[in-house]
Amino acid sequence: MKKRITSMFLVLLMVLSLMPATVQASPAFSGSGSGTEADPYLIATAQELVEFRDEVNASTNKSTSKLCAKLTANIDLEGQEWTPIGQYKSYSENVTYGGTFDGNGHTISGLSINASTAYQGLFGYVKGGEIKDLTVAGSVKTSTTSSANSAGIVGYGYPVTMENCVNRADVTATENGYVAGVVAYTGSTGSSINGCSNQGEIRGNGGYIGGIVGSGSGTTIKSCLNSGSITSTKESGSYPYCIGGIAGNISGATSVIERSGNTGDISSTIKRTGGIAGGVSGTVKSCFNTGKINGIYSTGGIAGSIASSSTKITDCYNWGNITCNAPTATLSDTNAKGVGGIVGDPSSTSYKDSVLENCYNAGSIVNNDSVTEEIVFGGVVGSSSAKNYKGVETKNLITAKNCYYLSADGLNGDGANADALGITAKTADELKASGMVGLLGTSYILRTNNYPILGWQDPDAKYTVKFVITPATAQLTVKQNDTVVSPESDGSYALKNGTYTYEVSAPECQTETGSFTVAYGGQTITVALKEALYDVAFTS
């Protein structure tokens, strides 16, 4: 009998040894660190990551966990189904994450989510937390009919700070919602997404879809890049949401997208499709798109639609070809229908005083829609007019200043206003000419035999700094640290990003000194010397 029991025990051990290893949930963190900002949990294994997640999610209901963690190695989750860090099940049942998670330059791979609920990603719901220096790879799929709020890294941030994060996970929402590579939704003023990129394929069925952010309110997005393809598959309808290379939509006067670019192809069946953002409120500056854009109307190389008054788009360019296709469903839509090289149209007659400045379009615009009436096409602006629900038009809601476009398509600069000022057609050779940089302004740099690019795209870029000095005969010396910088032949200075000092002197004048910073653009500095003062003693 004893032999039989021993044999059965050995067989059981053998069977257990052949079973695949699984990461077991644990109520306590077994690694080192105390979880504070000064002494974060140090995570080196998948098991320790699960332990960290479970401790966060075991926090008091409707509370925010401030636990902090730092990766010390790459982690492979091996495709096991993942429950997000920070869970939102309902208004009455949720735990948010508000600590600092430092990826420390490491990668979490093998992320696998296939859920029928919202708030999906490595992190589900972040409230005041910071995620930095992290790469995530894998797959996220959601089939919820509510807003999906799903991304590779953060599903929902209210607010969230993200820095130097890379998403390589493919993200798909089969029904609806906010979908993106890095963070699906950023709400509450104060969210910041800096130095992040998306390389994953992003697919949504309508809603707000973006490479970096699905929809951002009061959000700053800087130095971000998308190279992943972005697709919306929902039938066109009159669905009022947006799709863009960087963001599906940004809203609020304080929202900014700056020094960011899209190279991924965008395919959309819904209105408001843009190379940078589908809907724009606030400011977009120093951005570019080179990805192909296939949409219906309300489509632009940078922005699909202007979504508030006083929106500004400056120093932006588009090289991507734009194709306007017929909607996949019959629409009843009285709004303006513009397709433009930079912006499509304003989405409401109440959105006034928006400005495009120092922008150019070198992409072609093709109309494949022979069904929809009243679509207008422009080399820079599809339509500067908007229409209300009765079809009544309000004109000149968008003003262009110093903008250019490729003349080959034979379009007007503004599809709704042939007499629009501030837009000039150029041939390809003219757009590539050396003088084009001077026309566009100080944010651009020259490329030999090619179109201008933005200076921030080249880490070795130099920007033109000019001095206007009175008197003109004064002596100027510019230094970086203790090194004297020599001027160009025309007296200007070609300077890289950095801080510089200057000294201006002339006989019988007081010497003036100062400092200035070059940051992704040139500038003009004016110095007027004052007459020298002397102490005079009168004797009798």
C-alpha positions in Angstrom: 0.0 0.0 0.0 2.9 2.3 0.9 4.5 1.6 -2.5 1.3 2.4 -4.3 0.8 5.7 -2.6 4.5 6.6 -3.4 4.0 5.7 -7.0 0.9 7.8 -7.3 2.7 10.8 -5.7 5.6 10.5 -8.2 3.2 10.4 -11.2 1.5 13.5 -9.9 4.8 15.3 -9.6 5.6 14.3 -13.2 2.3 15.6 -14.5 2.7 18.9 -12.6 6.2 19.3 -14.0 4.9 19.0 -17.6 2.3 21.7 -17.2 3.1 25.2 -18.5 4.2 27.7 -15.9 1.7 30.3 -15.0 2.0 33.6 -13.2 0.1 33.3 -10.0 -1.8 36.2 -8.4 -0.4 37.1 -5.0 -1.7 39.5 -2.3 1.7 40.8 -1.3 4.8 42.1 -3.2 7.7 39.7 -2.8 10.4 41.8 -4.3 12.5 44.6 -2.8 11.5 48.2 -2.1 8.7 49.7 0.0 6.5 51.1 -2.8 7.2 54.8 -2.0 8.5 57.4 -4.5 11.9 57.4 -2.8 12.0 53.6 -2.4 9.8 52.1 -5.2 9.1 48.5 -5.6 11.8 47.0 -7.9 10.2 44.7 -10.4 12.3 42.1 -12.3 9.8 39.3 -13.1 6.3 38.8 -14.4 5.3 37.5 -11.1 6.4 40.6 -9.3 4.5 42.8 -11.8 1.4 40.8 -11.1 1.9 41.2 -7.4 2.3 44.9 -7.8 -0.9 45.1 -9.9 -2.9 43.0 -7.4 -1.8 45.2 -4.5 -2.9 48.3 -6.4 -6.2 46.8 -7.3 -6.8 45.5 -3.8 -6.8 49.1 -2.5 -9.9 50.5 -0.8 -12.9 50.8 -3.2 -13.0 54.3 -5.0 -9.5 55.1 -3.8 -6.3 56.0 -5.7 -3.2 53.9 -5.1 0.0 55.9 -4.8 2.3 52.8 -4.9 5.4 53.4 -7.0 7.4 50.9 -8.9 10.5 50.6 -11.2 11.4 47.9 -13.6 14.9 46.5 -13.4 14.6 44.1 -16.3 12.6 43.4 -19.4 9.4 41.3 -18.6 7.6 38.9 -20.9 3.9 38.2 -19.9 3.9 35.3 -22.4 0.4 36.1 -23.7 -1.4 35.3 -20.5 -4.7 37.3 -20.2 -3.9 40.6 -18.4 -6.0 42.5 -15.9 -5.1 46.2 -16.0 -3.4 48.0 -13.2 -6.1 50.3 -11.9 -9.6 49.0 -12.5 -12.8 50.8 -13.3 -15.8 48.5 -13.2 -18.5 51.1 -12.5 -18.9 54.4 -10.8 -19.4 52.7 -7.5 -16.7 50.1 -7.9 -13.3 51.3 -9.0 -9.6 51.7 -8.0 -7.4 54.2 -9.8 -3.6 54.4 -10.0 -1.9 57.6 -9.0 1.7 56.6 -8.3 4.9 56.7 -10.5 5.7 53.7 -12.7 9.2 54.0 -14.1 9.9 51.6 -16.9 13.6 52.5 -16.6 14.1 51.9 -20.3 12.7 48.3 -20.2 10.0 46.5 -22.2 6.9 44.7 -21.1 6.1 42.2 -23.9 3.5 39.6 -24.3 0.6 41.8 -23.1 -2.6 40.1 -24.0 -6.1 41.5 -23.4 -9.3 40.2 -25.0 -12.1 41.8 -23.1 -15.8 42.7 -23.4 -15.4 45.6 -20.9 -13.9 49.1 -21.1 -10.8 50.7 -19.5 -8.3 48.3 -21.0 -4.5 48.5 -21.3 -1.4 47.7 -19.2 -3.0 50.4 -16.9 -6.8 50.7 -16.9 -7.5 53.9 -15.0 -4.8 56.4 -14.0 -5.7 59.4 -11.8 -2.8 61.8 -11.3 -0.2 59.1 -12.0 3.0 59.2 -14.0 4.2 56.5 -16.5 7.7 57.0 -17.9 10.5 55.3 -19.9 8.4 52.2 -20.7 7.8 50.2 -23.9 4.8 47.8 -24.2 4.3 45.2 -26.8 1.4 42.7 -27.4 -2.3 42.9 -28.2 -5.3 44.6 -26.7 -8.8 43.8 -28.0 -12.2 45.1 -26.6 -15.7 44.4 -27.7 -17.7 46.6 -25.3 -20.5 48.6 -26.8 -19.8 51.5 -24.5 -16.8 53.7 -24.8 -13.8 51.3 -25.0 -11.2 53.6 -23.4 -8.5 51.1 -24.6 -4.9 51.5 -25.4 -1.6 49.7 -25.2 -0.4 51.5 -22.2 -3.1 53.6 -20.4 -6.9 53.2 -21.0 -8.0 56.3 -19.2 -6.0 59.1 -17.6 -7.7 61.7 -15.5 -5.1 63.3 -15.6 -2.0 61.4 -16.5 1.6 62.3 -17.2 3.5 60.1 -19.7 7.0 60.6 -20.8 9.3 58.6 -23.2 6.8 55.7 -23.6 6.6 53.5 -26.7 3.6 51.4 -27.6 4.2 48.4 -29.9 0.9 46.6 -29.0 -1.8 46.3 -31.6 -5.1 47.8 -30.3 -8.6 46.9 -31.6 -12.0 48.0 -30.5 -14.6 46.1 -32.5 -17.6 48.1 -31.3 -17.0 51.7 -30.2 -15.0 54.0 -28.2 -11.8 55.8 -27.4 -8.9 53.9 -28.9 -5.2 54.7 -29.1 -1.7 53.4 -28.9 -0.4 55.3 -25.8 -3.5 56.6 -23.9 -7.1 56.3 -25.1 -8.5 59.2 -23.1 -7.1 62.1 -21.2 -9.6 64.1 -19.2 -9.2 66.9 -16.7 -6.8 69.8 -17.4 -3.2 68.9 -16.8 -2.5 65.7 -18.7 0.9 65.7 -20.4 2.2 63.3 -23.1 5.8 64.0 -23.9 8.3 62.1 -26.1 6.0 59.1 -26.7 5.5 57.1 -29.8 3.2 54.4 -31.3 4.3 51.7 -33.6 1.3 49.4 -33.2 -1.7 49.0 -35.5 -4.7 50.9 -34.2 -8.2 49.8 -35.3 -11.6 51.2 -34.1 -15.2 51.0 -35.1 -15.9 54.7 -35.0 -15.3 56.8 -32.0 -12.1 58.8 -31.1 -9.2 57.0 -32.6 -5.5 58.2 -32.6 -2.0 56.9 -32.7 -1.0 58.6 -29.4 -4.2 59.8 -27.8 -7.8 58.9 -28.7 -9.3 62.1 -27.2 -7.6 64.7 -25.0 -9.2 67.5 -23.0 -6.9 70.2 -21.7 -4.0 68.0 -22.8 -0.4 68.9 -23.9 1.1 66.5 -26.4 4.8 67.2 -27.3 7.5 65.5 -29.3 5.4 62.5 -30.1 5.5 60.3 -33.3 3.1 57.8 -34.8 4.2 55.2 -37.4 1.4 52.7 -36.9 -1.5 52.4 -39.3 -4.8 53.8 -38.0 -8.2 52.5 -39.2 -11.8 53.1 -38.6 -14.2 50.5 -40.0 -17.6 51.8 -38.9 -20.2 52.7 -41.6 -20.1 56.4 -42.2 -23.5 57.4 -40.9 -23.4 60.9 -39.4 -21.2 59.6 -36.6 -19.7 62.7 -35.0 -16.3 61.4 -33.9 -12.7 61.7 -35.1 -9.6 59.9 -36.2 -6.0 61.3 -36.4 -2.4 60.3 -36.6 -1.5 61.8 -33.3 -4.9 62.3 -31.7 -8.5 61.5 -32.7 -9.5 64.8 -31.1 -8.1 67.5 -28.8 -10.5 69.8 -27.0 -10.2 72.9 -24.8 -8.4 76.2 -25.4 -5.3 75.0 -23.5 -4.8 71.8 -25.5 -1.6 71.7 -27.5 0.0 69.4 -30.0 3.6 70.5 -30.7 6.7 69.1 -32.4 4.9 65.9 -33.3 4.5 63.9 -36.5 2.7 61.1 -38.2 4.1 58.7 -40.9 1.5 56.0 -40.6 -1.3 55.5 -43.1 -4.8 56.5 -42.0 -8.0 54.9 -43.4 -11.3 56.3 -42.2 -15.0 55.8 -43.0 -16.1 58.6 -40.7 -15.9 62.4 -40.8 -13.2 64.5 -39.3 -10.0 62.7 -40.3 -6.6 64.4 -40.0 -3.0 63.5 -40.4 -2.3 65.0 -36.9 -5.8 65.2 -35.4 -9.4 64.6 -36.6 -10.9 67.4 -34.5 -8.8 70.3 -33.2 -9.4 72.9 -30.5 -6.5 74.9 -29.1 -3.2 74.9 -30.8 -1.3 72.7 -33.2 2.2 73.9 -34.0 5.4 72.6 -35.6 3.8 69.3 -36.7 4.0 67.2 -39.9 2.2 64.4 -41.7 3.7 62.2 -44.4 1.2 59.3 -44.1 -1.4 58.6 -46.8 -4.9 59.6 -45.8 -8.1 57.9 -47.0 -11.2 59.4 -45.7 -14.6 60.9 -46.6 -15.1 64.6 -46.3 -14.1 66.9 -43.4 -10.5 65.6 -44.0 -7.2 67.4 -43.9 -3.5 66.7 -44.0 -3.1 68.1 -40.5 -6.6 68.6 -39.1 -9.9 67.2 -40.3 -12.1 69.8 -38.6 -11.7 72.9 -36.5 -13.7 72.2 -33.3 -13.7 75.6 -31.5 -13.2 79.3 -32.1 -9.7 80.8 -32.1 -8.0 77.5 -33.0 -4.4 78.0 -34.3 -2.4 75.8 -36.6 1.1 77.2 -37.2 4.3 75.9 -38.8 2.9 72.6 -40.0 3.3 70.8 -43.3 1.7 67.8 -45.1 3.3 65.5 -47.7 0.8 62.8 -47.5 -1.6 62.1 -50.4 -5.3 62.7 -49.5 -8.1 60.7 -51.0 -11.7 61.5 -50.5 -14.0 58.4 -50.8 -17.7 58.1 -50.9 -19.4 57.4 -47.5 -20.2 53.8 -46.8 -23.7 54.7 -45.8 -26.2 57.2 -47.1 -25.9 60.5 -45.1 -28.2 63.3 -44.3 -25.7 66.0 -43.6 -26.2 69.7 -44.1 -22.8 70.7 -42.8 -19.9 72.0 -44.9 -17.9 69.2 -46.6 -14.3 70.2 -47.1 -11.2 68.3 -48.0 -7.9 70.3 -47.7 -4.2 69.9 -47.7 -3.9 71.3 -44.2 -7.4 71.5 -42.8 -10.8 70.2 -43.9 -13.4 72.6 -42.5 -14.9 74.2 -39.4 -17.4 71.8 -37.8 -19.8 74.5 -36.7 -20.9 78.0 -37.8 -20.1 79.2 -34.3 -16.4 78.4 -34.5 -14.8 81.7 -35.6 -11.4 83.4 -35.8 -9.3 80.3 -36.4 -5.9 80.9 -38.1 -3.5 78.8 -40.2 0.0 80.4 -40.5 3.3 79.4 -42.0 1.9 76.0 -43.3 2.4 74.2 -46.6 0.9 71.2 -48.4 2.9 69.2 -50.9 0.6 66.2 -51.0 -1.9 65.5 -53.8 -5.7 65.6 -53.2 -7.9 63.1 -55.1 -11.7 63.0 -55.2 -13.1 59.4 -55.6 -16.6 60.5 -54.4 -18.9 60.9 -57.3 -22.0 60.6 -55.0 -21.9 63.2 -52.3 -22.9 66.7 -53.3 -21.3 70.0 -52.3 -17.9 68.6 -51.3 -15.2 71.3 -51.9 -11.5 70.9 -52.2 -8.7 73.3 -51.4 -4.9 73.1 -51.6 -4.6 74.4 -48.0 -8.2 74.8 -46.7 -11.0 72.5 -47.9 -13.7 75.0 -46.8 -13.3 78.1 -44.6 -17.1 78.2 -44.4 -19.5 76.1 -42.3 -23.2 75.4 -42.5 -25.9 75.0 -39.9 -28.6 72.3 -39.8 -30.6 74.2 -42.3 -27.7 74.5 -44.7 -27.2 78.2 -44.1 -23.6 79.1 -44.7 -21.3 81.3 -42.6 -18.2 82.3 -44.5 -14.6 83.1 -43.6 -14.3 81.3 -40.3 -10.7 80.3 -41.0 -8.0 82.8 -42.0 -4.8 81.7 -43.7 -1.5 83.7 -43.4 1.6 82.9 -45.4 0.5 79.4 -46.5 1.5 77.5 -49.6 0.4 74.5 -51.6 1.3 72.3 -54.6 -0.3 73.8 -57.7 -0.3 70.5 -59.7 -3.9 69.6 -58.6 -5.3 72.8 -60.1 -7.2 73.7 -56.9 -7.8 77.0 -55.2 -6.1 77.5 -51.9 -9.5 77.6 -50.1 -12.2 75.5 -51.7 -15.0 77.7 -50.5 -13.3 81.0 -51.3 -11.4 81.5 -54.5 -10.3 85.0 -53.4 -8.9 83.9 -50.1 -5.8 85.8 -49.1 -2.7 84.4 -47.5 -2.5 81.3 -49.6 -0.2 80.9 -52.6 0.2 78.1 -55.2 3.7 76.9 -55.9 5.2 74.3 -58.3 7.2 71.4 -56.8 10.4 73.1 -57.8 9.4 76.3 -56.2 8.5 74.6 -52.9 11.9 72.9 -53.0 13.8 76.1 -53.8 16.3 77.5 -51.2 14.2 80.6 -50.8 11.2 78.7 -49.5 12.6 78.4 -46.0 12.9 82.2 -45.8 9.2 82.5 -46.8 7.9 79.9 -44.4 9.7 81.3 -41.3 12.2 80.4 -38.7 10.9 77.0 -37.7 11.9 75.4 -41.0 15.2 74.2 -42.4 16.4 73.6 -45.9 16.9 70.2 -47.5 18.8 69.9 -50.7 16.5 69.1 -53.7 13.6 68.4 -51.3 10.8 70.2 -49.5 11.6 72.0 -46.3 11.3 70.2 -43.0 10.9 71.4 -39.4 14.1 72.1 -37.6 13.3 69.8 -34.7 13.3 66.8 -37.0 17.1 67.3 -37.4 19.0 67.2 -34.1 21.8 69.1 -35.8 19.6 71.8 -37.2 20.7 75.4 -37.0 18.4 78.3 -36.8 18.9 81.9 -38.0 19.4 84.5 -35.3 19.6 88.1 -36.4 20.6 91.2 -34.5 19.3 94.7 -35.2 21.8 97.1 -33.5 21.9 100.8 -33.0 24.4 102.3 -33.9 25.0 100.0 -36.9 28.8 100.4 -36.4 28.7 98.8 -32.9 30.8 95.7 -32.3 28.8 92.5 -31.6 30.3 89.3 -29.9 28.2 86.1 -29.5 29.4 83.3 -27.3 28.2 79.8 -26.2 29.9 79.2 -22.9 33.4 80.7 -23.5 33.5 80.0 -27.2 33.0 82.9 -29.6 30.5 82.1 -32.4 31.3 83.5 -35.9 28.6 85.2 -37.9 27.5 84.1 -41.4 28.4 86.2 -44.4 25.3 88.3 -44.1 25.9 89.1 -40.4 23.3 86.6 -39.1 24.1 83.6 -36.9 23.3 80.0 -37.6 22.9 78.4 -34.2 21.9 75.1 -32.7 19.5 74.8 -29.8 21.1 76.1 -26.7 21.8 79.2 -24.5 24.0 82.0 -25.8 25.4 85.3 -24.5 26.1 88.5 -26.4 28.0 91.8 -25.9 27.4 94.9 -27.9 29.9 97.9 -27.6 30.7 101.1 -29.4 32.7 104.2 -28.6 31.0 106.8 -26.5 28.2 104.3 -25.7 27.4 102.1 -22.7 28.1 98.4 -23.3 25.1 96.1 -23.4 25.2 92.4 -22.5 22.5 89.8 -22.5 21.6 86.1 -23.1 19.1 84.3 -25.3 18.0 80.7 -25.9 17.5 79.0 -29.3 14.7 76.5 -29.1 13.6 75.0 -32.4 13.3 78.3 -34.1 15.2 81.5 -35.1 14.6 85.0 -33.7 15.6 88.7 -34.1 17.2 90.5 -31.2 17.1 94.3 -31.1 19.8 96.2 -29.1 20.0 100.0 -28.9 23.0 101.3 -27.1 22.7 104.3 -24.8 25.2 107.2 -24.7 28.0 106.8 -22.2 27.8 108.7 -19.0 30.8 110.3 -17.4 31.5 111.7 -14.0 32.4 115.4 -14.4 34.0 117.4 -11.6 33.8 121.2 -11.9 36.5 123.3 -10.2 36.5 127.1 -9.7 
